[in-house]
Amino acid sequence: MPDGSLRYRPNTPKVIYETYDDEVILINMDSGNYYSLNRTAGRAWAGIERHATTQEIAQELRRDYACDGVQVEEELLRFVKELHQEGLIVPDEEATPAPAASATVTAAQRPPFDAPVLQKFSDMADLLLLDPIHDVDENGWPHQPPPPGK
């Protein structure tokens, strides 16, 4: 299980990602899998981008959501472990964290805490792993050449 005092960073350039409103989309260019993060996971990802420790991220989530502090810590550590197992983040011992944004909602306005969710998709892995310049047959992209010996 990840230690709450560790810092992580996105595993770039192997992982590319983009944020759209409250959703974060990640693509692991080594596996071809792509991922979607729910709103809470997107907030945790923003902390990872800033090189915050998991303790700092948990503190921000407790500040921004109506929640049980123990539940936040457990769910965040589970989520970080899952990100690490998927190769989406790597430990970053040398990073200096950027400051977090301050809270913009009052305690009464905080939404309920939902566990951070990493949704994995592998249906496009073959296309995402296809090198459009080198790994094509005479028909061009996206047609792969047959395996050697066939």
Beta strands, then each sheet from edge to edge (+ up, - down):
strand 1: 8-10
strand 2: 15-20
strand 3: 23-28
strand 4: 34-37
strand 5: 89-91
strand 6: 118-121
sheet 1: 1+ 5-
sheet 2: 2+ 3- 4+ 6-
end
